[in-house]
Amino acid sequence: MLGARAAGVIAEAMGRNLSPTPYQSSAVQAATALAAGGGDALAEWGPKIAAGEAVVAFAVDEGAKHTPARMATPARPDGNGFVLNGAKAAVAAAYGADQLIVAAMANGSPALFLVDPKAAGVTVDRREQLDSRNAADIQLDGVRVERPLGSLEEGPEILEKTLRTGRAVAAAEQLGVCREVAARPV
């Protein structure tokens, strides 16, 4: 997996071209969450993301603004797993993704769950973006999942690390945009 610095260098270069790729959501945020959670999910999806063979979208926002602290999607314990109900808005790289990592509230704390976008109860609706990037709104209705990435206790830390890394890499991409614009003659 790339470190945050290397991911930022790549994102800055991509920002110079406004490249509409799943890099931020999949190779940065999903990969960060998988690496922090470890286990079978990392072993299965980490190499596929790194090889460019799979797109895993990171779904956290539920409204028009980035406000993870107001996340309301519940993960209700059910037998040996959980049931997810709720919605995620404008999820980058979600339309056509191979997997989703969905943030939800489990026992009052955030946790991240690997979700198959083709599973029963998952609806992925494409959302047109001004910059032509792939995004989708996701509806979760009684979606059964096994366990969170990492443990429930690690959920808040994994989410925070993923968000912090994603924000830093997004800033690097915007730096690339600014540098390209500043370098062009008027």
C-alpha positions as CSV (number, residue, x, y, z in Angstrom):
1,M,0.0,0.0,0.0
2,L,1.1,3.5,-0.7
3,G,2.0,5.8,2.1
4,A,0.1,9.2,2.4
5,R,3.1,11.1,1.1
6,A,3.5,9.0,-2.0
7,A,-0.3,9.1,-2.5
8,G,-0.2,12.9,-2.2
9,V,2.6,13.2,-4.8
10,I,0.5,11.1,-7.3
11,A,-2.7,13.1,-6.5
12,E,-0.9,16.4,-7.1
13,A,0.2,15.2,-10.5
14,M,-3.3,14.0,-11.3
15,G,-4.7,17.3,-10.2
16,R,-2.7,19.0,-13.0
17,N,-4.8,17.0,-15.5
18,L,-8.1,16.8,-13.6
19,S,-8.0,13.0,-14.1
20,P,-11.4,11.5,-13.4
21,T,-10.2,8.2,-11.8
22,P,-11.3,6.2,-8.7
23,Y,-7.9,6.9,-7.2
24,Q,-9.0,9.0,-4.2
25,S,-11.9,6.7,-3.1
26,S,-10.3,3.4,-3.9
27,A,-6.5,3.6,-3.9
28,V,-6.4,6.1,-1.0
29,Q,-9.4,5.9,1.2
30,A,-10.6,2.3,0.8
31,A,-7.0,1.1,0.8
32,T,-6.3,3.0,4.0
33,A,-9.4,1.6,5.7
34,L,-8.5,-1.9,4.6
35,A,-4.9,-1.6,5.8
36,A,-6.0,-0.2,9.1
37,G,-8.6,-3.0,9.6
38,G,-6.3,-5.8,8.3
39,G,-7.6,-9.4,8.2
40,D,-9.3,-11.2,5.4
41,A,-10.7,-8.1,3.7
42,L,-7.2,-6.6,3.3
43,A,-5.8,-9.9,2.0
44,E,-8.6,-10.2,-0.6
45,W,-9.1,-6.7,-1.8
46,G,-5.7,-4.9,-1.0
47,P,-3.8,-6.7,-3.8
48,K,-6.7,-6.2,-6.3
49,I,-6.8,-2.4,-5.6
50,A,-3.0,-2.2,-5.9
51,A,-3.0,-4.1,-9.2
52,G,-5.8,-1.9,-10.6
53,E,-8.0,-5.0,-10.9
54,A,-10.8,-3.8,-8.5
55,V,-12.4,-0.6,-7.4
56,V,-13.6,-0.3,-3.8
57,A,-15.5,2.8,-3.0
58,F,-15.5,4.5,0.4
59,A,-19.0,5.6,1.5
60,V,-19.3,7.9,4.5
61,D,-21.3,11.1,3.6
62,E,-25.1,11.0,4.0
63,G,-26.0,14.5,2.8
64,A,-24.9,17.4,0.7
65,K,-22.0,18.3,3.0
66,H,-19.0,16.3,4.3
67,T,-20.2,15.9,8.0
68,P,-19.1,12.4,9.2
69,A,-19.8,13.4,12.8
70,R,-23.5,13.5,11.9
71,M,-23.5,10.0,10.4
72,A,-26.8,8.2,11.2
73,T,-26.7,5.0,9.2
74,P,-27.2,2.2,11.8
75,A,-25.4,-1.1,11.9
76,R,-27.8,-3.3,14.0
77,P,-26.3,-6.4,15.5
78,D,-28.1,-9.5,14.1
79,G,-26.9,-13.0,15.0
80,N,-23.3,-13.3,13.9
81,G,-23.3,-10.1,11.9
82,F,-25.0,-6.8,11.4
83,V,-27.8,-5.3,9.3
84,L,-27.3,-1.9,7.6
85,N,-30.2,0.5,6.8
86,G,-29.6,4.0,5.5
87,A,-28.2,6.0,2.7
88,K,-24.9,7.4,1.5
89,A,-24.7,10.4,-0.9
90,A,-22.4,11.2,-3.7
91,V,-20.1,8.3,-3.1
92,A,-17.1,8.7,-5.4
93,A,-16.3,5.7,-7.6
94,A,-19.3,3.8,-6.4
95,Y,-21.1,3.3,-9.7
96,G,-19.8,0.0,-11.0
97,A,-17.5,-0.5,-8.0
98,D,-16.5,-4.1,-7.1
99,Q,-17.1,-3.5,-3.4
100,L,-18.1,-0.7,-1.0
101,I,-16.7,0.2,2.4
102,V,-19.6,1.7,4.2
103,A,-19.4,3.7,7.4
104,A,-22.2,3.1,9.9
105,M,-22.9,3.5,13.6
106,A,-22.6,0.3,15.6
107,N,-23.4,0.4,19.3
108,G,-23.0,4.2,19.3
109,S,-19.6,4.3,17.5
110,P,-18.5,4.5,13.9
111,A,-17.5,1.2,12.2
112,L,-16.6,0.3,8.6
113,F,-18.2,-2.6,6.8
114,L,-17.3,-4.2,3.5
115,V,-20.5,-4.4,1.3
116,D,-21.1,-6.1,-2.0
117,P,-22.9,-3.5,-4.2
118,K,-24.8,-6.4,-5.8
119,A,-26.1,-7.7,-2.5
120,A,-29.8,-7.9,-1.7
121,G,-31.0,-4.5,-0.3
122,V,-28.2,-2.4,-1.9
123,T,-29.3,0.1,-4.5
124,V,-26.6,2.1,-6.4
125,D,-27.9,5.1,-8.4
126,R,-25.5,6.9,-10.7
127,R,-25.1,10.6,-9.9
128,E,-24.0,13.1,-12.5
129,Q,-21.0,15.2,-11.4
130,L,-19.9,18.5,-12.8
131,D,-16.3,17.3,-13.2
132,S,-17.4,14.0,-14.9
133,R,-16.2,11.8,-12.0
134,N,-18.1,8.7,-11.3
135,A,-20.3,8.9,-8.2
136,A,-23.5,7.3,-6.9
137,D,-26.1,7.6,-4.2
138,I,-26.4,4.4,-2.2
139,Q,-29.5,3.0,-0.5
140,L,-29.1,0.2,2.1
141,D,-32.3,-1.6,3.1
142,G,-31.7,-4.5,5.4
143,V,-28.2,-5.3,4.1
144,R,-26.6,-8.2,6.0
145,V,-22.8,-7.9,6.6
146,E,-20.6,-10.2,8.6
147,R,-18.2,-8.0,10.7
148,P,-16.6,-4.6,10.6
149,L,-13.1,-3.9,9.3
150,G,-10.9,-4.4,12.4
151,S,-13.0,-4.5,15.6
152,L,-15.9,-2.4,16.8
153,E,-13.5,-0.8,19.3
154,E,-11.1,0.2,16.4
155,G,-13.9,1.6,14.2
156,P,-13.5,5.3,15.3
157,E,-9.7,5.2,14.9
158,I,-9.9,3.5,11.5
159,L,-12.5,6.0,10.2
160,E,-10.5,9.0,11.5
161,K,-7.3,7.7,9.9
162,T,-9.1,7.1,6.6
163,L,-10.7,10.5,6.6
164,R,-7.4,12.3,7.6
165,T,-5.5,10.5,4.8
166,G,-8.2,11.2,2.3
167,R,-8.4,14.9,3.2
168,A,-4.6,15.3,2.9
169,V,-4.5,13.6,-0.5
170,A,-7.5,15.6,-1.7
171,A,-5.6,18.8,-0.7
172,A,-2.6,17.6,-2.7
173,E,-4.8,17.1,-5.7
174,Q,-6.2,20.6,-5.4
175,L,-2.6,21.9,-5.1
176,G,-1.9,20.3,-8.5
177,V,-5.0,22.0,-9.9
178,C,-3.8,25.4,-8.6
179,R,-0.2,24.9,-9.8
180,E,-1.4,24.0,-13.3
181,V,-3.8,27.0,-13.5
182,A,-1.1,29.4,-12.2
183,A,1.4,28.1,-14.8
184,R,-0.9,28.8,-17.7
185,P,-0.7,32.2,-19.4
186,V,-3.8,34.2,-19.4
